[in-house]
Amino acid sequence: MPTPLTHDDPQAFGPYRPVARLGSGGMGTVYLARSGGGRTVAVKTMHAGIASDPGARTRFRLEADAARVIGGRHGAQVVEADTQAETPWIATEYVLGPPLDEAVELAGPLPEATVRALGAALCGALGQLHSTEVVHRDLKPSNILVTAYGPKVIDFGIARAIGDDRLTRVGAAVGTPAFMSPEQASGEEHTAAGDVFALAGVLVHAATGRAPFGHGQTADLLYRVRYGDPDLSDVPAALVPILGPCLDKNPFRRPTTSALAARLHDGSGEFAEHLPDALLAEIARRATEVWQITPRRLAAPSVPYAPPSAAPAAPAAPMSRRRLLLTGGAVALGGAAAGAGAWAWSRRSGAHEKQPVASPSNSLLPKKKLDSIWQIQVADPPYGTVPPAQPLVVGDLVTLVAGTGLGGIDAGSGQVRWTSEQMEIHWQIATDGERLVRMVAPPGSDGNAGKPGGFPLILASVDMSTGTAAKPFAQLTDFNGVISQNQVLCTADGVVYAAGGRGKYDTYFVASQSWSVFAVDISTGKKLWTGPLPSRPDRTDRLHFLTARVVGHNLVALQETNDGKVRIVVRDTRTGAVRWDKPFEGVAPDRVRGPLATDAQNLYLGNGRLRALRLSDGAQVWDSQTERPGRTYGPPAVKDGVVHAVEKGLGLVALGSADGRVRWEEKGGAGTKADVSAAPVIGTDYAYSKRSSELWAIDLSSHTPTASYKTTGNRFIAHEKARVTIALGGKFLAAFPLK
């Protein structure tokens, strides 16, 4: 359970500021931390005193290297590390799931099906590690995190290359006695077969709640591991002949990870389907809890300090499997069956199923709230959350970058059609509604991002039947294609609009880089025009463009300046010439990342006062302050000559797009709770507006709310072809009616 920071905890680790302590021991402390853009990570540190030992520093560096080897599918993805700092640290993704020992304590011994799926997935993890000649050497339940899309192996503090004994004193037993191999307990060489022995012990613990050689004093445990027989009395009968050979004292008689995986599981089904309800509920609770933690730092003690005891958490209310939003992508269930486990897509059938909950007090609403048509759980994008990932409507699909890559979901049913696992960057993908265009990592660039001169910037369409990138249509050598801040802004009429940088690669912007916005013809791959962009200061990670779209011959964009302000810049799509450029005053950049509200004549702006600017020259057409001074509005949506926006304290308001005069206001008084952070979604008969944790439907004829839907979403778009409102937020993608 997270605990407050102490007065002497570090203020920052690179770009990450600690929020709470996750745990502390003799070697170091693990923190929950967030970047300035909101990315949440776990930061493992080494105590400064221990870091003064060169050998300890080397082990810490090797731990980071081993974590990178196992990667984000089977482990916690390493985001950043500084092993040379005074207090060395490693930042990894924050994994949403309990350690296996806590999972067993919570849910009891796991069912056989769960143990089989868990074991096969762990075989895949160890197989990947062993393929690079690295062994873990400390596999145990507390070093395995259970998520809805598969287990993740962590803590490589004593991992090392096979055959490398330079960091291990000969004759010394290193590891956790209850899960050591006999050869490890004797201080001998620990090979991949030793990890298989430990894995079998982990699976015995998962199936029975205890280790195969019991517990007790270290000397007694080491003796039983070396000479005693494992206790498999409570292991499911079908698992005994599988796990027994793994616990053979002779490492040469133990099966390989691939052979063990084949005996444990055939790779079918979804990992989450094998998890007990209590464990799924705990995963869901942790997914919610992490966003509710606020930084707290204890004052320096004036008397000897005793850490406060943590209050027990209230038990989580039981949740149905459907409400837990289970994983729907393929799950890594062994070496040969490895799939898109880390993609964290999940889904249950039950489309259009309605679940009654407490009815609202407002008499205008129905007696039952409706659940979503479908919903799936999604992970954070692989490259952080700034800007946040946006769902994109492409044909009959909705696409989203999450976990390890891009996914295509049937908008009507929620079925995950495909996942790419190509580690796409979500701000490097755009669509015109029918075609998806993305930047592609240049061949040979992996691990060579700092190559002098860089690599070409490559653009390709995405095959919408498989999610894979088609043959590139453009390779631009005057840009460095590995700079991660390159952007695809939008695409329309067979042209893709993008921003690219030249110069040195770094994790952040570099002041010496030069930047341009440009247009490329998709059919020929030729660059149509290039326009300059300002350089960015060193170590900035804020992208040039917040949002953009094409309207006629206008490329309409909101750009973030170096001082954190927003400008509206409209360019001619044929030449790139700036038609007009003016400040969008009084608005924070992160408030205006959503789709722009435009029609053929005007751009409509909210997030404060509501106004219309003429696209041709930027002149103001109307301003809400004229008729409704002092009133505040959220982002607008425009359809059929009517601008809709939420007015703070009132609810949904409709204004004429040509003159800004009010057509109607929401009735009934329930609009006082309306959220001004999200633009409404406009259907044929209803408008959909966010209200706290609900999406409300307002009848466009009666101007009154008629239904509400429980949602975690904070970004909403219309999928008109499928007749659904797509919601993204709170780790879930969901669909609601669009009528």
N, C-alpha and C positions, 0 to 999 in steps of 0.2 A: 504494500500500500504506500503511495507517495507520502512523504513527510516534508515539512518546511525546510527551506535552506537554512544553514547556520550562518552566523554573522561573518565567518571567515571563508565561506565558499567563494570560488572565483566568480567574478562578475560576468565573464563571457568566455567562450571557447571559439575563437575565430568569429564567424558571423552568428553564432548561437548563444543565446542568453539562457542560463538555467532557470527553470520554473519550479522544480521540486526535486527532492532526492528520491531515487527509486530503491537504493540500497547502498550499504557501505560495509567494507570488510578490511582485513589486514593489508590487502594490496592496494586498494583504491576505492573510489566511490563512483556510482552510476547515477546520472542525473537525467531527468526529463528536461528537454530544452527546446526552444523555438527560435527560428530565424526571424528577421525583421518582417519578412513576408508571410509568416505564419506557419512555416513548415515545422512539424514536430518531429524530434529525433531523440534517441537515447545516446547519451554521451558517457563513455566509460573513461575514467581517468586513473592515473597511477599516482599514489602519494609521492610528494616531492622528495621525501627522505629515501624512499625506495628507488626513485628515479635517478638518484646519484650513483647507483650501481650500474656500470655499463652493461653487464650481463642482463640485468632486469630490463633495461631499455631495449636491448636487442630482442628479448622475448616478447616485449610489448609490440615492437615493430613487426615481428613474425606473426603475432596474433592478428594484426591488421591485414597482413598479406594473406593469411589463411582464410580470413573472413571474406576477402575479395575473391579468392579462388572459388569458394563455395557459392558466392553470388546471392542475388536476391530471391531466386526461386526456392532454394533449400535453406537459406540463412537470412540473417538481417543484413540488407544491402548497406555496404559502407558508403556513406555520403561524403565524408571528409575526415581527414585525420592530420594531426601534427604530433608525431612521435619525438620531435626534437625540442618541443616546448619545455619550459621549466616544469610545468605540470603536463606531462604527455596525455593526449586524449584521442579518442576514436569516436566519431559520430556515425551512428547507423540509423536506419529506419526504425521507428518505434513500432514494434510488432504488436498487433492487437490480438492477444491471446494469452492464457495463463501458462506457466511452466507445467510440464507433465505431472510432476509430483503434486502440485496444487490441484490439478485437474482430477487426479485420482482421489485425492483427499475430499474434493467437493462432490464428485459424481460416484465415488466408489470404484471398485475394480471394473475395468472397461469390458464391454462385450467382446466376444471373439472376433466379430466382424470389424470392430474398431481396431483391435490389436493387429489384425492382419493388414488393414489399410495403413495404419500407422507404421508398421514394420516395413512394408514395401516402400513407402515414401522415404523412410529413413535409409533404406538400402540405396535408393537413388541419390540421396545426399552424400552418403559415405562413398558411393561409387564415384561420384564426381570429384570428391576430395582425393581419393586414392589414385585416380587417373593422373593426377599431377604429382604423384609421389609424396603426398602429405598424409599423415595420420593424425587423428584428433587426440587420442590418448586420455580423454577425460569425458567420454560420453556417459551421461547420467540423466535421470529424469529432470533435474533442475536446469539442465543445459539444453532442454528441448521445449520450445514454445509451440503450443497447439493453437492453430488458427482454423478458421472455417474452410480454408482452401489448402490445408496441408500443414505438417509440422515444419518448424524451422530450427536448425541446429545453431547454437550460439556458443560463446566463450571458448575461444581457441588459445587460451592463455598458455597451455603447455603443448599445443600442437607443434609438430616439427616434421622436417623432411625425413623420409624413411632412410635409415642408415646413418643419420647425422646425430652423433652422440656428443658433439662439442658443448652443448648447453645442458647436458644431463650428467650428473656425477655417476660414474660406474658403480653398480651395486646398490643404488638408491631407488626405492619404489616411489614413483611419481604418479599421482592420480588420486582417485577416490576409492578407498579400499573395497567398499561393497560392490563396485562395478569394475574392478580391475580384472585384467586377464592374469592367468597364473605366471606367465613370463614377465609381465609388468610388475607383479607382486614380488618377483624374485630379483628385480632390478636388471632384467635382461632386455634384449631388443624387443620393442613393441612394434609389430608390423600391422598391415591391414587386417590380418586375422585377429589381432588383439582387439581392434574396433568391432569386429563381428562378435567376439565374445561379450564385449560390453553391451552391444546392441541386444543380444539375447537376454542379458540381465535386465535391461531397460524394459523389454517386452514382458518378461516375467513380472516385473513390478507393475506394469500397466494392467496385466491380467489378474493379479492377485493382491496388489497393494503392498507387497514386500519384495525385498531383493532375494535372489536365489540362494544366497549364502547367509541370510539372516542379518543380524546387526549385533553390535557389541563393541568390545575393545578392539583397537586397530590390530594388535598382534593376533588376536583370535580370528578376526576376519581374514587377515592375510593368510593364516594357516589353512582355513577352510577353503579359501579360493584356490590355494595351491594343491591341497590334498583331499578335500572333502567332496562329497557329491552334492549337486544342487538340489534344492527342495522344489520339485515341480508338482507337488501333490494337489494343489488347487488350480493348476493351469488347465484350461480346457483340453480334453483328451486329444482332440485333433491337432492341437498345437505342440503336444509333447514330442512326437517324433520329428518335428520341424526344428524346435528350439534346442532339443537335447544335443544333437551333433554340434551345434554352435558353441556349446559349453564344454566341449571336449578339451581335456588338458593339453592335448597335442595340437598345436596350431595348424599343422599340415593336414589334419583330418577335418578341419572346419570348412563349411561351404563358403564360396565367394558371395559377395553382396548380390550379384546378378542371379546366382542360383537360388539364394535364399528368397529374393524378391519373387521369383517365379513360383516358388512353393507357397508363399504367403498369400498372393493376390494376383488375379488375372488382369488387373488394371481397369476393370469396368466400374461404372457408376461414378458418383461424385463423392469426394472425401467427406463432405459435411453430412451426407446421408447416413454415414456410419457413426456419427457422434451422438451421444446421449443428449436428451433435451436439456438436462441441467448444465451440461458443458456448453451447449450452444447459447443458453441464456447468459452464462458467464462471459462468453466471448462478446455477445451483444452489449452487456453491461460495461465491459471495459472499453468498447468502441465509443460509447457515449461518455464515459467517465473522463477520458483523457482530455476532452474539449471543455470540461467544466472546471479543470484545475487552474487556479489563478496563482501567480507568484506570491510567495510569502517568505520573508527572511527574518529569522529570529534576531533579536537584539543581542549584543555582546553581554554575556552573563557577568554580574557583579559578584556572584558567589559561585562556588564549584557547580558546574552545569550537569544536570541529569536530564537526558532526553525524555520528552513527554511520551507517555504510552499512547498508542494509537487507539482511538475508539473503534469498536467493531462496526463493520459496515452492515447496514440493514439488508436483510435477504432480498434478492431480486424477485419481483413478481414473476410467476411462471408465464412463459410465452409459447404460443404454438409454433411449430416448425415453419409454417408459412410466414408468420410475423418475424421470425428470426432471419429471413431472407438468406437462404442457404446458397452455397456456392454452386455455380452452374457451368464454369469452364472446366476443361479437362484437368485432372489433378495428377501430380507426379506420384505414381504408385509403383516405383521401381525403375531401374535403369532403362529397360527396353520400353516401358510404358510411360516414360516421362512425357507429360503434356503441359498444358498452360496453367499449372497449379497456382503460380504466384500471381496470376492475373486477377484473382479474387473476384471473379464473376460468380454470382450465385442466383439461383432462381428456383422457385417451386411453381408447379402448375397451379390450378385454381383460378384461372383468369375469370374476371367478373364476379368472383366470390365476394359476398358482402359480410362484414363482421359487425355486429352491433356493439356499440360502446355507449357510455353515458351521453344522453342527449343534452344539448345546450339549453341554457335557461331562456334564450331568446325564442319567443313563440313563432317567429317567422321561419325558423329552420325546421327541417323534418325531425322526427323522433329518433331516427337512427342516422349516425354518420356512416358514410360509405368508405370502404377501403379502396386501395388502388386496384386498377385492372391487373397489373403485374408489377413486380418490383424485384430488383436484384441488388446484391451487395457489391460494391466496387472499392478497390483500393485507391490510394493516392497515385497520381501519375509518377512514372519513374524518375522524372527530373524536377520534382518539387511541385509546389502549389502556387507559384507566382509566375505568370498569372494563373488563376484557377482554371482547371480544365472545363471546357464547354462541350455539351452534347451537340452534335451536328446532324441535321436532317439530310439524308442522301437517299433518294428514291423511296423505297418502302422500309428503309433501315434508319435507325439512329445509331451513330457511331460515337465512340468515346475512347480517349486514351486513359488507361488505368493500369495499375500494377506493372507488368512488364511490357505492355504494348497496347496496340489499337484493337478494339473489338467492334464487331458489327452485330446489332441486335434487331430482330424483327420488331418493328414498332407496334404492330398490332397484338402480338402474342407474348413478347418479351423473350422469345427463344434466342439464345446466343448462337448466331449462325457461324461465326468464326472469330478467332483471336489470332493476332499476327505474331506476338512475342518478339517484335523487332526493335523494342525500346524506342519507339517514336517519341519525339518531343511534341507536346500537344500544341505549342504555339507555332509549329512548323507544318500544320495541316489546315486545309481550308476546302470548302465545297461551294459549288454553285447550285446545289440541290440535287444534281444528278451525277456529277463527277467529283471525285475526291482527289486532291492534289497534295503531295507532301514533298518535303526535302528528304533526301536519302543520304545515309552515311557513306562517304566515299570509300571505295574498296581499299583495304590496307591501312585505314586511318585509326583503327582500334589500337589504343596504346601509343599512338604517334601523333597526338594532337598538337604537339609543339614543333613538328617538323618545319624547318625554314621554308617559307613560301606557302605553307599550308597545302590544302587539297582543293579540288574544284568543288563549287557549290552545285549539287545535283538535284534536279527536279524530276519527279515521275508521277504518273497517275497511279491510283490504287485499283487493283482488280477487285470489284465489289462482290465477286462470288467467293473469293478466298481471303481477302484482306492483304495480299502480298503486293509489293510494289511492282509495277510493270516496267518494261524497258524504259530507262530515262529518256525524256524528250529534250532535256537541256543539261549541259555541263558547262558551267561558267567559270573559267579559269581566273577571272579577274576578282573573284571573291574567295575567301578562305572558308571552305565548306564545313570545317569542323568547329567553327565558332558557334557555340550553343545559343548565342543571342540572335542569330539569324532568324528571320520570321517569314512565314507565309501569311500575308494580310487577308487576302480574299481572292476569289477567282470568278470571272464572269465573261460571257461572250467569247469563250475560247482563249482568254488571256489570264495569266496568273500574275498577281502583284505581290511583291516581296521586298524585304529589307535585307541587305547583306553587308558584311564587314570585310575589310582587308587588313592584313597585318597579323601580329602575334596572337596566338590562341592563349586564353587563360580561362579559369572557371568564371571569372567576372569580365566586365568590360575593361579594356585597357585604353588609356588616354591616347596612346599613339595610333590606335586603329582609326581607319577612315571608314565612313558609313554612307550608304546610298539606298534610296528606294528605287525600284526598277520594275519594268513590266516585260513579260516573256510570252510570245505567241506559242501556245501549246502545240499547234499542228506542225510548226517548223522548228521550234526550239530557239528561234532568234530573239535576241533582246531588242525590244522596241524602243525603249528609252531608259535613261538613268537620271535621277535627280539627287542632289547632295542632301545628307542629313548631318546634324551636328555631332561632333565626337562626344563620347561619354567619359566622365572622370574615372580614374582607376578604382577598381573594386566595387563599381556600381553593378547591381543585377536587375535594375528596372528597365524593361524593354522600351524601345522607341514608341511603338504603337499600342494603344489600348484597345481599339476596335476600328474596323473599316468595312466599307461596302461600296459597291459600284451602283450608281443611279444614272442611267443615260450615259453621257460622256463625262460624268463626274466621279472621281475617286474621292469619297468622303471619309475622312479619318479623324480620329482623336489621337493626338500625340502627347506624350508626357515629356516635359522639359527637364533639364538638369536640376532645376530648383524645385521639382516636384509639383509643378503646375500643369494645367491642361490647355492645349491649343486645338482649335478646330482648323484643319487644313484641307482645302479642297483643290485637287489637281485635275487637269484635263487628261482623260484616260488615253488620248491619242498622242500626246506629246510629253506628258509629265509636268508641264508648266503649272505653277501654282496660280490658281484663279483667285483665291482669297485665303486669308489666314488671320484669325482673330482669337483672342483668349476666351476660354470657357471659365469665367470667373466664379469663385466661391464654391468650387467642387473639388473633392479629393479624387485622385486618379482611380483608386480602387472602386469608386462608386459608379464609374461609367465604362466598365469593361463589357457590358452586355451589348446585344445587337442594337444598331442605330435605328431610330424611328424616322423614316423618310417616306415621302411619296415623290411623284415626278417633279413637284415644284419646290418643296420645302424640307428642311431638317428641323425636327422638333426636339427640344431640349427640356429636361426637367431637373430633378435633384436640387430643388430650391424653387425658384419661380419657373413657370411654364411659359415657353415662348417658341416662336417659329422664325427661322432664318431662311431667306430665299437662297436656293442652291446656286443660282446663276452668279450672284455677287455678294452674298453674305448679309444683305440688308435685312434688318428686322421687319418682319411682316406684322407680328402682333406680340404682345406681352401680357401675361395674366395679371400683372400688377396694375394694369390700367383699370380693369373692372373688379379685380379681387385683390387689392393691395394687402401685403403682409401674409398672404397664405403660402403654404409650403406644399410642394408636390414631389412625388416620386418620379422615376423614369417613365416616359410615356410610351404608348403603342398607338399606331394609326392604322385605320382600315376604313375603306369606303367613304372617305371624306370626313371622318370623325376621329378626333384625338381623344384617347382615353388615358387617364392617369388617376392615381390615388391621391386625394387631398388629405393632408394630415388632419386628424380629428373629425373628418366627415365621411370619407370612404371614396368610392369610385365616382368620378366626374367625367362627363363627356362634353367636348367643345368642338365647334366647327373648325375644320382644318384651315379654311380660308380666312376666317375673321377672328377666331379665338373666343367667340361668344359661347356661353354655356348652353348646351342643349338639354342636359338633364343632370340631376344629382341622385346619388344612391339614397333610397328611402329606408325608413325603419329604425334608424339610430344605431344599428349594429356596426356601421362603418367606422365608429370611433376607434376600433381595434385594428383597423387596416394598416398594413405594413407598407411604408413608403420606400423600402429598399429594393423591391422587385417590380418590374414592369408587369402590368396585367397581360393576360393572354386573351385574345378576342376570338370567339367562335362565331357561328351564325346566329344563335339564339341566346348565348350566354357569354359573359366575360368572367374570367377566373382571376381572383386576386388573393394574395397571400395574407393571412391573418394569424400571426404568431406561428403555431405549429400546425396550421390548417390551411387548406386551399378552399376558398369559398367560390361558389357559382352565383353570379348576379344575373338575373333575368334582364335581357336588354329591352324587353317590352314594358315590364312592370317596374323595373329599376330596383328590385328588392332581392335579397339573398334567398335562394331556394334550396341549397344543399351545401354541405361541407365535407371535406375529405382530409383525413389525418395525413400529414406529410412531414418529412424531414427536409424537404427541398428548399433551396434559396435561389435557384436559377430555374427558370421555366421557359420553354419554347413550345410552339405549336407544331404538331406533325399533322398537317391538314389531310394528307393522303390516307393516313391510318385513323384519322379522327380521334387523336389523343393529344393530351397535354403532357409533355415530357418534363419531369422534375428531377433535378440533381441537387444533392446536398446531404450532409450527415452520413456520408459513406454509402448512400443508396441512390440508385437510378430507378425511377418509377414512372408509370403511366396512369393518367387520370382521364376522364371523359373530355372530349372537345365537341360541344354541340352548338 
